[in-house]
Structures are given as structure tokens and as C-alpha cells.
Amino acid sequence: MEEVHLWRGTPEQRALRSSCRKFGQFCYFDQQLGHPDWTGKTVLDFGGNQGNLLVDSNGRICPQGYYCVDVIREAIDEGRKQFPEAHWVHYNRYNCSFNPEGSVGVRIPDLWVEFDFILAYSVFTHIAREEMHDLVGQLRARLKPSGTLAFTFIDPHRSSWPATYAGSNLRWRLESARGTGAPVDVDGLLEKGRGAAWCALVDGTELHVEGDGIDGPREAMTYHVFYTAEFLQQEFPDARILPPPASEMQGCCLFGRAALAP
């Protein structure tokens, strides 16, 4: 079951939300950023859901310096209940999967803060390519001069768990969709996506090679966008692209001070 089902799925799926919270985001970014000093830093958790990053930090991120922006109003409300001293902002922007009733193209709310760290875990993996460029530009403008923006991506052709699973990330996603009963031609779609620099998968069955697959406002339960590391480097020449840590699927794209590190 995917994250979106915990918020927009059946009543039975939504009932599992508290037991299916995903953690590990703080450890991921702490490692990818080279274990920085988080003391007193301002942190924007973009697409942060109900604040799993803050929970996972185990006190290393101060709630008063933590800002969470997400398109799911219910997630923001849940986070605010747990950490009322943190900052919670609902961003009512359209997303075909997580917020299909939102407003297309609305800008990120002005938080009147410059951030030391802006982090986005598994956000641009669900957002169309041009929208990614728009949002990355907006986020970079909100960094302190010494700040860092980091977001994750998934390479369709990489094998994330070679010791236990020989297939690529794209194969894993297609097989997962087929496991839910969706009519997925796994081998046919893999052949279609062979060598693609980027691709988008709509509802687990429609693979769009080097295309978003979203023409105008459209609703989809699941929407996954994949980029190769080489393609992202071309898209963002001044970024630093890092491979996934061991046992992780998601690579990392860094801007700012961390991008200049050796």
C-alpha cells in the first residue's frame, strides 16, 4: 500500500495510517548532507506530511525552527496536534494524486523565513517535470546564503537491493502495482521504458516515456516520476547528485553549500 492510500484510499486503508507512518527521513538527509550541525537551524520540510522528519530527528531539529508545508490538509492538522510549537502550513496546490482538488500553479506560501535546510523526501517523485523546475526555483529563493536544498529522486534503471531483488526500481514499482490486481504488462512496459532518461507511471499501468502523462488537471490515485542521475545532472547543472545510501531506493539532489562539498 502506498502513502496516498493512507489519506485518499478506502476507509480500511485510511484506518492503517497511524501504524504505517514512514520514518527514516532524518537519518537519510543527515547522512546525505554529511552529518551537519542541526542545532538552532531553520528547517523547511517541503511535502513533510504530518512531520515524520521532525519525529525521526529525535530532538536534533528544534520544533520552533521546523516548518512543514504539505498539500494534504489532514496531514498538516495531524502534525499540528503532535507538535503545536512547530509551524504547519497547508499548501493547496493541485497534485493529480495527493490533492486533485487543489489550485493549479499556486505559489508556495510566503513563510517570511530564510532556511538553513529545505528538505523534500519523496516529493518530486510524484510531480511533473516542469512543475519540479518551478518548485525547485521557488525553494532555492528561500534559502539562506549558506543554506542547502536537498530533494530525492528515483532512477528507473537502478537496482536498489541487488542482494535480494535483481530487478530495477521501475520493475519493482510495476510488480507492486500488479500485486494489487492492476492489469500491468510488466515486461512490455519495461521494454517501452528501456534506456529512458525519465518517465512517468500513472496508476501503475500507464508508462509515459520522457513525458509527464498528465495533460491538464487530471485525477490519478498513484503517480510516480523517475529520473536517471545523468538526466537530473543535465537538468540542474549546479546541483550535486548523490546515489542512494545502502538499502535505499532514493538518490539525492543537492543545492547550495552541500553541493560544493567534495
C-alpha positions in Angstrom: 0.0 0.0 0.0 1.3 3.4 -0.9 1.3 6.6 1.1 -1.5 8.2 -0.9 -3.8 5.3 0.1 -3.4 6.3 3.8 -5.1 9.6 3.0 -7.2 9.1 0.0 -7.8 5.3 0.0 -10.6 3.2 1.3 -11.8 3.6 4.9 -9.9 0.4 5.7 -6.7 1.8 4.2 -7.0 5.1 6.0 -7.6 3.3 9.3 -4.0 1.9 9.0 -2.4 5.4 8.9 -1.1 5.5 12.4 0.6 2.1 12.1 2.1 2.8 8.7 3.9 6.0 9.2 7.2 6.0 7.3 10.3 7.1 9.3 14.0 7.3 8.4 13.8 10.6 6.6 16.0 12.5 9.1 18.7 9.7 9.1 18.6 9.8 5.3 19.2 13.5 4.9 21.7 13.6 7.9 23.8 11.1 6.0 23.5 12.6 2.6 24.4 16.1 3.9 27.4 14.8 5.8 26.0 14.9 9.3 25.7 18.7 9.7 25.1 20.6 12.9 21.3 20.9 13.2 21.4 22.9 16.4 19.2 26.0 16.1 18.7 25.6 12.4 15.6 26.6 10.5 14.3 23.6 8.5 11.6 23.6 5.9 10.1 20.1 5.4 8.5 20.5 2.0 5.9 17.9 1.4 6.5 16.8 5.0 3.2 15.1 5.6 2.5 15.0 9.4 6.1 15.7 10.4 7.7 12.3 10.2 11.1 14.1 9.7 10.7 16.0 12.9 9.7 12.9 14.9 12.6 11.0 13.3 15.1 13.6 14.3 14.8 12.6 18.0 15.2 16.2 19.1 18.0 17.2 16.8 15.6 19.5 14.9 14.0 22.1 17.2 10.2 22.2 16.8 10.3 26.0 16.9 12.6 26.1 13.9 10.7 23.4 12.0 8.3 24.4 9.2 6.1 21.8 7.4 4.3 22.6 4.1 2.1 19.9 2.6 -0.8 19.7 0.1 -2.7 17.3 2.4 -4.7 19.4 4.9 -5.5 16.5 7.1 -1.8 15.6 7.4 -1.0 19.2 8.5 -3.7 19.1 11.1 -2.3 15.8 12.5 1.2 17.2 12.7 0.0 20.4 14.5 -1.7 18.2 17.1 1.5 16.4 17.9 3.9 19.5 17.7 1.8 22.7 18.3 5.0 24.7 18.8 6.2 23.9 15.2 4.9 25.6 12.1 2.3 23.9 9.9 1.1 25.3 6.6 -1.4 23.8 4.2 -0.4 24.3 0.6 -3.5 23.9 -1.5 -1.7 23.3 -4.8 -3.0 20.8 -7.3 -1.4 17.3 -7.4 -3.1 14.7 -9.5 -2.6 12.1 -6.8 -2.4 13.7 -3.4 -4.5 16.8 -3.9 -6.5 16.6 -7.2 -8.9 19.4 -6.0 -6.1 21.9 -5.3 -5.4 25.0 -7.4 -3.1 24.6 -10.4 0.2 26.5 -10.2 -0.4 28.4 -6.9 2.9 29.6 -5.4 4.4 28.2 -2.2 3.1 30.3 0.7 5.5 33.0 1.9 6.7 31.9 5.3 8.8 35.1 5.9 11.8 32.9 6.9 15.1 32.1 5.2 16.0 28.5 5.8 19.2 26.7 6.6 17.8 23.5 5.2 15.0 22.8 2.8 14.3 19.1 2.5 11.9 17.2 0.3 11.7 13.4 0.7 9.7 11.6 -2.0 8.0 14.7 -3.2 9.4 15.3 -6.7 8.9 11.6 -7.4 5.2 12.5 -7.6 5.4 15.8 -9.5 5.6 16.5 -13.2 8.9 17.7 -14.7 8.1 21.3 -15.4 6.4 21.7 -12.1 9.5 20.3 -10.4 11.6 23.1 -12.0 9.1 25.7 -10.9 9.1 24.5 -7.3 12.8 24.0 -7.1 13.3 27.6 -8.2 10.9 28.9 -5.6 12.5 26.8 -2.9 16.1 27.9 -3.7 15.0 31.5 -3.4 14.0 30.8 0.3 17.4 29.5 1.3 19.9 31.5 3.5 23.0 32.3 1.5 24.7 29.4 3.3 21.6 27.1 3.1 21.1 23.8 1.5 18.2 22.4 -0.5 18.0 18.6 -0.9 15.4 16.5 -2.6 15.1 12.8 -3.5 14.6 11.1 -6.8 14.4 7.5 -8.1 16.4 6.2 -11.0 14.2 3.8 -13.0 17.1 1.6 -14.1 18.9 1.2 -10.9 18.7 -1.9 -8.8 18.3 -0.8 -5.2 18.5 -4.2 -3.4 20.8 -6.4 -5.7 21.4 -8.9 -2.9 17.7 -9.7 -2.6 16.0 -8.4 -5.7 17.6 -8.4 -9.1 15.1 -6.1 -10.8 15.2 -2.4 -11.4 13.3 0.2 -9.4 10.8 0.5 -12.3 10.3 -3.2 -12.4 9.7 -3.2 -8.6 7.1 -0.5 -8.9 5.3 -2.2 -11.8 5.3 -5.6 -10.0 4.0 -3.9 -6.9 1.1 -2.4 -8.9 0.4 -5.8 -10.4 0.3 -7.3 -6.9 -2.7 -5.1 -6.1 -4.6 -6.6 -9.0 -4.0 -3.9 -11.6 -3.7 -5.2 -15.2 0.0 -4.4 -15.6 2.1 -5.7 -18.5 5.4 -5.6 -16.6 7.7 -6.9 -19.3 6.0 -4.8 -22.0 6.3 -1.6 -20.1 9.9 -2.3 -19.1 10.7 -2.7 -22.8 8.9 0.5 -23.5 11.0 2.3 -20.9 14.3 0.7 -21.7 17.0 3.4 -21.7 14.6 6.2 -20.9 16.2 9.3 -19.3 13.0 9.8 -17.4 9.4 8.5 -17.4 6.1 8.8 -15.5 3.9 6.0 -14.4 0.2 6.7 -13.9 -2.0 4.4 -11.7 0.6 1.7 -12.1 -0.4 0.8 -15.7 0.3 3.8 -18.0 4.0 4.4 -18.7 4.9 7.7 -20.4 8.5 7.8 -21.6 10.0 11.2 -21.4 6.6 12.7 -20.8 4.5 13.5 -17.7 1.4 11.7 -18.8 -0.7 14.5 -17.2 -2.4 16.7 -19.8 -4.3 19.3 -17.9 -5.9 18.7 -14.5 -6.4 15.0 -14.1 -7.0 12.7 -11.1 -4.9 9.6 -10.5 -4.6 7.5 -7.4 -0.9 7.0 -7.9 1.6 9.0 -9.9 5.4 8.2 -10.0 8.0 10.1 -11.9 11.5 8.6 -12.4 14.7 10.3 -13.4 18.2 8.9 -14.1 21.0 10.6 -12.2 22.6 11.7 -15.5 19.4 13.4 -16.7 18.9 15.3 -13.4 22.5 16.5 -13.6 21.7 17.9 -17.1 18.5 19.5 -15.7 20.3 21.1 -12.8 24.0 21.6 -13.8 24.9 23.3 -10.5 23.5 20.5 -8.3 25.4 17.7 -6.7 23.8 14.3 -7.4 24.3 11.5 -4.8 23.4 7.9 -5.1 21.1 6.2 -2.6 22.6 5.0 0.6 22.7 1.3 1.2 19.2 -0.3 1.2 17.6 2.9 0.0 15.8 3.5 -3.3 16.0 7.2 -3.5 19.0 9.2 -4.7 19.6 12.8 -3.6 19.9 16.1 -5.5 21.7 18.9 -3.5 21.9 22.6 -4.0 23.8 25.2 -2.0 26.7 24.7 0.4 26.3 20.9 0.4 26.5 20.8 -3.4 30.0 22.3 -3.2 31.4 19.7 -0.8 33.9 17.2 -2.2 
